[in-house]
Amino acid sequence: MHRRTLLAATVALSLATALAACGPNAQGADSTAKAWPRKGKPVELIVSFAPGGAVDTAARLVAPALEKELGTNVEVVNKPGAGGQVGYTFLTSAKPDGYTIGATGSPSVVVSPLDPARGAKYTRESFQPLGMQVIDPAVIGVAPDSPYSSVKDLVAAAKAKPGTITVSTTGLQTGEHFAAADMEQKSGTKFALVHFSDGASQAVAAFLGGHVQVYLGSASDVTDLVKQKKIKLLGVMAEERSTFLPDVPTFKEQGYDVKSATARGYSAPAGLPADVKTKLEAGLKKAIEDPEVQQRMTKLGLQTHYLDAAAYQQFWGEQETTIKSVLPLVIKK
């Protein structure tokens, strides 16, 4: 009799537990996601570069606006190293629960997993894109007294004397390096590339000092130089003219289908719950499109170009395809 009673109690308890799991108090994956973010738990925004750069600056402008949308603190954490690879490794290794997101800048985030020599532990599929904030097109310029007044002039001179015209980049396998390789391939020219591994500031200093003949870099890095008439821009590597440099024609206008830009957005580790992704994407959209954030970005010469998660993912894939085609040209044997 005692054994029957015990068995009945066990069955009743199991049934009650099963019913409770199906009831309104159940805490399945969806309800957990809907409760995100948990009160008092901050979201870390990983920046894979040192403080003070364009990626870091944009992230620190967005963070306060994103806090308002999410209702929790958003803490910017810098993890620089290996051209962004250290930070991207940290981001993709984090738990995909929405409490760790990261600023993703290309081509750095695109290039590192494509070159086996770099030993990246992530691929494009390791990221869940959330939205793009900035697209900063590449430009090419010469000294104000240079005899070159157009991209065609520069190409003609380079063809006449292959490998003699010096062009700056911010290092091997950077956006500028890929842009130069793409330009060489599509114009049939050969330049003497000079790589400045410390970044844009070193490249600008070398150009202003007359140590390189041609400056190749992001538009945001030269807007002040243009105003000061210290550089003559020959072309912008974008589909359309830059709003900050409306008088500079695109390469396409001049007969060369060369497009290159640094894209900066935000991503999470792959595997993010759908409801959490939706909240983060919506929050980032409002933060990026906040009028005050956009105004401050404009003052920095950074062009806001919002893309939602799906469009950003497509853009990312297109950049990967382009880089794959020129990667053999920039990898040192």
N, C-alpha and C positions, 0 to 999 in steps of 0.2 A: 504493500500500500504506500509506504514511504517512497519507494522508487517511482511509482506512478505519479505521485504528487510532484516529485522533483523533475520528472520528465515533462510534465505539463507546464510547470513553471518555466522551465528552460525554453520550451516552444513559445510560450506566451511572451517571454522576454525578447526572443529573437524576432517575433512578429512585431512587437512594439518598436523595436529598434529599426526595423525595415520601414515601418510606417512613418516613423519620425524622420528618417532620411529622405522620405518623399514629401514631407510636409513643408509648411512655410518657414520653418526654422532651419531647414537644411542649408549647409554651407558648402555647396559645390563650387567648382571652378568659376562659374559665371557669377555667382553671388559674391565670391571673393574679389573678382575683378571689379564688380560694380561698387564695392566698398573702397576701392583704391582712389586716392592715396589715404593711408591710415593716418589719423590725426597725430601730429608731432613727429612723423617720420619724414625726413628730408629726401629730396631727389638730388642725386649727385650728377652734375653735368661735367663730363670728362673732356678736357681740352688737351689734345695731343701735342701741343706746342707751348713754348715758353710764354709767360705773361708779356703783354704789350704788343703782340703781333695782331694782324687783322682778324685771325680766327678767334683769338682770345677776346679782343675788343668787342666783336660782334656778339659773342656769347655772353659777355658781362652786361651788354645793353639789353639783351633778351631776357636774362635771368629774372630780374625784378618783375617784369611784365608777366612772365610765365608763372611766377609765384602767386600773383593775383588770380590767375585763371585756375590754378590747381588747388589753391588754398593751403599750401605747404611750402616750406623753405626749399629753394633751389640753390645748391652750393656748387660754385664753379671750382673744379679741382684740376690743376695742371699736372700732366704726366708727359713731359717732353722726352724726346730721344729717338734716334734712328729714323729721322724724317717722318715722325708721327707713328711709327710702328709700335713703340712702347705703349702709347695710349690706346691705340686701336686693339692691341692684344688684351689689355686690361678690360676694355669695353666689351669685347666679344666673349671674354671669359666670365663676365659677370652673370648673375642669375637674371633671367629675363622676366623680371617682375615689375618693371616700370620705375624702380628706384635708382637705376643707373642708366643714364642716357649719355650720348656723347656728341660733340661737334665733329662732323666728318667733312674734311676738305679734300677735294680732288684737284690734281691727279694723285696726290700722295696716297690716299686710301685705295685708289684703283691700282696703282703701280706695284706696291709692295707684295701683294700675293701673286702677281703675274711673273715676277722674276724669281725663279727657284733659288738663286744664289742668296736671296735675302732671308730665306727660311721662315717666312710668315706662317703663323699657325691659324690663319683665318683666310676666308675667301669672300667674295661679294655676297654669297649666300649666308654668311655668318652675321650679316647686319639686317636689321629691319628699318629701312628708311622711314622717317617721320615727316620730313618736309625740308625744302631748300629755302635758304634765306637770301643768299647773295650770289651773283655771278659777276666776276671781275674779269673783263676781257683783257687779253694780252695786246700790247701795242709795240710798235717798233719805231725808234726815233734816232736822229743824228744831231750833231752839233748845229747850232743856228747858221753857221757859215759854211756848212757842208755843201758840196756841189749837187748832192742828191735831193730831189724835191718830190719824189714819188717812189713807190715800191718798184715800179718798172725801171727807174733810174738805177736803183740799188742792185736789182737783179742783173741788169746789163753790165754793170761794173764788176759784179761777182763772176759773171760768165767770162768776162775778158781776162780776169786775173783770179782763177780759182784758188781758194784756200788762203787768200791774203787779207780779206776784209774781216776785221775782228768784231765779234758779236758777243755780248755778255749773256750769261745765264746765272741762275742762283744755285747752280750745282748740278751734278750728274743726276739724271732721271727725274728732274723737276719739270714743272709745267713749261718753263722757258726752253729747256733742253728738247722736250718733245715738239714744241712749236717750231723751233729752229730746224729740227730734223724733218718735220712735215713740210716746211717751207722749201728746204733743199730738195726734197723728193719731188714736190709738185712744180718747182720752177726750174729744175735741172741745174742747180747751182751748188757751190761748195764754199762754205764760210769757215773762218778760223774761230771756233767757239772757245770762249774763255769762261771757265766755271768758277763762280765765287761762292764757296760753300757756306759762308757766313750769312748769305741771304741778300735781300734787295738793297739794304743800306750800303753794303760793300760794293755791290755792282754799280749803284748810282754814283758813289764816290769815285770809282774807277772811271766811269764815263765822264763825269764832270772834270776830272783831272786829265782827261785826254789820253787815258791808257787803253781805252777801247773805242773803236769808231762808231759802233752801233749799240744802242741800248735796247734790249728786249726784256720787257717786264709787264707787270699788271698796270692797268690804267690808273688805279688808285694811288700808285707809287709815284706818278709823274704829273698829276694835276697841278700841283704847286709849281713844279719846274716849268710847265707850259705858261702859267701866269707870269712867272718871272722871266720868260723868254730865254730859258737856259737849254731848251731842247726843241727840236723841230720834229714833230711826229709825222711819219710817212703813211702809216696805216694802222687800223685797228682790226684785230682778228676776231670779228664777230659777225653775226648775221645782219645786224643793223648798227648804225652809228651809235656811239656812246652818248648818253644824255649829258655827260660831263665834258665831252669833247666833240661837240656837234660839227665842227669844221673839219674833223679828220675822217677821210673816206675809209671804208672797209677794204680789206684785201679783195673781197669778191667784186667790189665796184671796179677794181683795177685789174681784174682778169685772173685772180688767183684764188682758188677755193680753199683757203686756209682759215680755219677757225680754231681758236684756242682760248680757254678761259679757266680761271680758278673758280670752282663752284664750292660754296660752303653751305652746309646744311646740318641736320641733326638726325641721329639714328639711335636705335636701341639694339640690344642683342637679339638675334633671331629667336623665335619662339615666344614672343610677347603675346599675352592673352589679347584676344580681339577687342574686348571692351576697354582694356587699358590703352591699347594702341589708338583707339578712337578718341579717348580723352586726351591723350598726349598730342595727337595730331591736331585736334581742335584747339587745344591750349596754345600750341606753338603757332598756329595760323593767326590767332588773335594777337599774340605777343609780337610776332614778326611784322604784322600789318598795323600795329599800334602807331598812330600818327607821331607821337613823341619819339618812339624808337626809330621810325623811318627818317624823321627830321635830323636826328643825331647821326644816323648812318650817312645821310647825304652830306652833312658837314665834314665827315671824314673821307668823302669821295668814294663811298661804297654804295653801289647800286643795288637796292633791294629788288629781288626778282623771286617772288614766292612761287614755289611749286608744291602741290600736295604730295602725300606719300607715294601715290601711284605714279604720278608724273616724275617725281624725283627718282624713283626706282628705274623708270624707263630712261631718263637722262643718264643715270649712272651706267646702265647697260650700254648705251650708245658710246659713252666715253671709253668704256672698257674695250669695245670693238675698235675704236680709232687708235687707242694706245697699243693694242695688240699688233696692229699693222705697222707701227713704227718702232716698237720695242727693240727689234733686232738692230735697228740703226743706232740706238743709244747705249746698248749694253757693251761694256768693254770686254773684249775677248781676252 
